[in-house]
Structure formats: structure tokens, C-alpha cells
Amino acid sequence: MLFKPFLLAMIFTLVPLWSASAQERTAIGEFSALPMQVDVKGSRAKFNEYRDLRDGVSGNIGLRYDAGKDYFDFRAGDVGRRDQKYELEGGSRGNFKFHLDYDEIPHNFTAGDSPSVRGKPFIR
Amino acid sequence: MMRKARVVLSIVPMLLFFGGGLSPQEASGSDGIVGSEVCKGCHEDRFKTYMMSTHSKKAIPGSPENKDGCESCHGPGAAHVEKSGEGGVGIFIFSKRIADAKAKTAKCLACHSEQKDLSFWDMAKHKNEGISCDNCHTLHSGTRKNLKAPEPDLCNTCHKDVRAQQNRTSHHPIREGKLKCTGCHEHHGGFGPTQLKGDSVNELCYQCHAEKRGPFMWPHPPVDENCLNCHVPHGSNHNKLLNSRMPQVCRNCHDVSRHPSTPYTSFETFKGATPSNKMFARSCLNCHGNIHGSNGPSTRGKTLVR
């Protein structure tokens, strides 16, 4: 569901770029998958306050195409996690440029931690 | 014989003037430009990084590549070539030792002056502090926006106090890469003491924290005045980026009125079998939960209880 708008934007961007002049054309692509095992000693909520580090695989994607005047840059980080990020940048130099950004920022306050006050407090 | 000698004597100064007397700059073409290929001969590594940058794109109208290549920024190289690469011959180098910030920035502004985000550069704090474009940007390499390092590392190189604050327990998600310095600050110059992107501190904060804006039936005046009355922007060792611990942050103003009028000390709050809630959990916020403003009816709203 999340990929749909980005995928459509990528297709519409790539079609005119591919027909661009062959001069200075550069295409770079990279994909990385990092297996992770997380062992937290302390507050899990604080450790993952703004991120989602847990056991599993974390993926990153980078695609870059530069045809001199026209360019296109797609980056994705922590794909499939709660703090995933997608960025699409492109344009025609001297004419127009666009930047689409989707960044999930989780904010964890607790993760099953017990409250610091037990019993019934009262106001003096 | 006399006539021949006179002709020879008049030809010699002419030759000196039009030929032998030519400076190296004039000999190598218009204004002493030798071309990027000549530069590449010696500075191959620098040339490679230049070719990776946006400056080298021929497709961009007005790019250095469409002008004089390397010499668009570094100046004519004929004299430099003539003296076998010797320094001090008019080659402009973006070095602190050789050129001052004003001269270096002027080189960049020769092309970039009409850029929208540089409209306020003349009143920028960075400019007034003697920072030039090349402190953050590189003319070469293919990094994003030709930055020397990604944010926030680049900003933290100088702003070490802010880096320390970012690493405190309660912080904005800057070190997690979810928020950039340029998300709040206009690094090329703007209004306000810290070049904020908003008209005021509150207007900037409300862009993300919209629920704190109100309007409320029962507003909390310090909130409307300035978020920084209670919070610090980059990081704090107190929860919620507070500038001091609860309840002291409330006690800064509420010192003699309401309940209680006695100071919150360890003697007051930790004595007895059951501790008071003044120092525990969310302290004052245990009851006054809507601290930024309330729309609750009657005194419960007025006292920001609900």
C-alpha cells in the first residue's frame, strides 16, 4: 500500500528520463539487507524511542540515474520497519525539480515498563 | 645603408610589442584561459571529483563546464602553467590561508546570487561570523547539495554545544536521522536570532506539535508566550525536553500561590509512610494533564486538570 504512490511516481519519472540524450548518462543502484539481532539491557522504550530496532532484517535501497540535465534519485531505508523512510528526488536541471519524502517517526513512551509509582499517592 | 638600419630599428620594437612582449596569459588565448584538460594533466584526482559534481554538468545552462571549466572558479591558469605549477600566480584557491571568506563567497555568488534560499545571505549570522560557502560545501564531489558531510554531523562540527544537547536523554530525533538542523533553521540566513524557519519559536514548533496551538478556552499564558519558557529545543536530561525537573519547572512561576505555598523539598515530599505525588511520576501533571491549555468546563478546565 505504501509503495504504490512511490512506484507510480518512479515510473512516471523514469519514462521521460530514459528517452533523454545518451550523453553523460549514469545509472547506479544498490541494495543492502542487514540481519539484526538486538539485545537491550535497560529501558527498551527509551532505546527505541524514535526507532524500531528489533530482531529481523533491515533493508536499504538506493537508485540513482543521471542523464546530465535530467536526474532521478530514489532512496529507501529500514524498509518494512516502523521507522521506514522513502525519498524520491528528481527533475530537469534548470527547469524543474521535485522531492517526495515519506518518513515514519515512531514515538514510544513505554514498552511494557512498570510505572515508577506503586500504591496510592496523595496530595498533601 | 642608413635607411636599412632605420627599418630594422623600427621593426624590433614592433616585434617586441606584438610578439616577444606578450604575457603568458595573452599567449594562451583570451584572458589566459588554458582549458580544463590542461588542469587535468597535473590535478587528475581533483578533476575526477569535479566531474562527479553538478558543476561539471554540461546540460546545466551557466554551469562552470559551459564557461571555462576549472578556471571559472579558480581563475585563468596560463601563468600557473607557464611557471610549471608554481603558486602565487593568481590562481584562486579556496583555502583559509590564501583567500578570505568574503572573496571565496563572492566567487560562488557570481553564479548563485539569484538562488531563492540565498536571499537573506547578507544578513546571515554565518556570513557575519566569517563563514564562507566552502566551509560547508565542496566545489567537487557528487554528494547531495555538494555538502562536505551529511547533517547533523556537518553542523555539529562547529556547534559542539548543540551536539552535546542532542545526545541527552530527552531529545528531538536528530541523532536518529529523523530530523535535520535545516528542518528548523535557515542556514543561509533568515529572520530571528537563531535563523529559525518560523516567524517565532511557537510558530515553528506548532508546525509539528499542532495540538499545542489551541485556541483554548483556558490557555496557559507561558505557552502562548514562548515554548522555550519551559522547554529546551535540542535536548535535556529532564523528561519532555524540559529546562528543569518537574515540579521545579512549574515552581519557577507558581511559587507562592495555589497549593501548597511551601517549597517542594525532599523533607516535604519524601517523609511519612506514603510519599507525596509532588515528586513522583509526572508530578504536577499527574493532575494538571492539559498543561498547554484546556477546553474543559468550569474550574477543571481553568486549572488545566482536564
Interface residues (C-beta under 8 A of the other chain):
Chain A: Q23 E24 K46 E49 Y50 R51 A67 G68 K69 D70 D83 R93 G94 D103 I105 P115 S116 V117 G119 K120 P121 F122 I123 R124
Chain B: T54 K57 K58 A59 I60 P61 G62 T169 P173 E176 K178 H259 P260 E268 T269 T274 P275 S276 N277 K278 F280 A281 N286 C287
